[in-house]
Amino acid sequence: MELLFLVLFALHILKTEALVVSHWCYQSQKYEDPHCQDPREWYQIYATCKGKKQSPINIVTKNVILDKSLNPLNFEGYDVKGSSAWDIENNGHTGKYFKVKLDTSPKIGGGGLGRKYKAIEFHLHWGVQVEQQYLPGSEHSIDGEKQAMELHIVHIREDASGIEEAKRYANGVAVLAFFIKIEEENRNYATLISELENIKYKGQTAQMEPLPLSSLIPPEKDLGRYYRYKGSLTTPDCYEGVIWTIFEKPIELSLSQITQFSTVHFDGKNSTPMAENFRPAQFLNEREVYWSSASTLPPTAKLLLLLLMLTYILSSLCQ
């Protein structure tokens, strides 16, 4: 009987410990919550997070492949102000962090996607300000260079009723990614940023007047240049079935606007401010990264061509 009691007690302890460490978090949360699973440990909860097609990645421009089928995307309803209020929520470190739920009217198509996808939500990733320096927090990087923030607009297949149904397909999700760099103030973000005060703590929600999605991203004429690859969601469950489109043209926000996102907290009062909420770059493995046909040469190739032209001109002058 004593042996049975000890076995049951040990199983209870193991179960309790498993529950303690069963939620995922970002590295910036480990000091306050040492039992949470940071990005290096996500696979212990979700095996998919150790897959071969994980995101984000570092895009090495000298290795990208020009794909002439990658024409500019078609944006439907992006310039329309929706009729329903936007739901803003702070789900904290155990959920989707800060995000905005959308109605399903905005859609994208073309651009080699193969079908139409409807927008369901958008969210952002950012870094942290340390003294007078802002450490960048974009998830993707180009040639090792990150930007201050990154905006993700998440779309699912047009014929899917929700994200869970979309995950049943190999290419169920399409995400548009936009880098955000520190420049001048962007008035189009003023309303969204002002709502951060209402969702400072985990579990808080708010509503705001909807905006045309086009007002939050660069003009459509500047969106023909992008990178494309197949990857995953950058948060657990790390579903691998995402078509990623990373635009070259960044969004611009002021430093003051960017730092206001860190007034939101991962949890309740006195908890860690929500900062550095990004997943580190993952291995590319056997995947290819493609470059849109809007530009015939990737940035590094253009620079090389320019240097060759200058060398030719200088050598001609010296003869």
Secondary structure, 3 states (H helix, E strand, C coil): CHHHHHHHHHHHHHHHHHHHCCCECCHHHCCCCCCCECHHHHHHCCHHHHCCCCCCCEECHHHCEEECCCCCEEEECCCCCCCCCEEEEECHHHCCCEEEECCCCCEEEECCCCCCEEEEEEEEEECEEECCEEECCCCCEECCECCCEEEEEEEEECCCCCHHHHCCCCCCEEEEEEEEEECCCCHHHHHHHHHHHHHCCCCCEEEECCCCHHHHCCCHHHCCCEEEEEEECCCCCCCEEEEEEEEEEEEEECHHHHHHHHHCECCCCCCCECCCCCCCCCCCCCCCCEEECCCCCCHHHHHHHHHHHHHHHHHHHHC
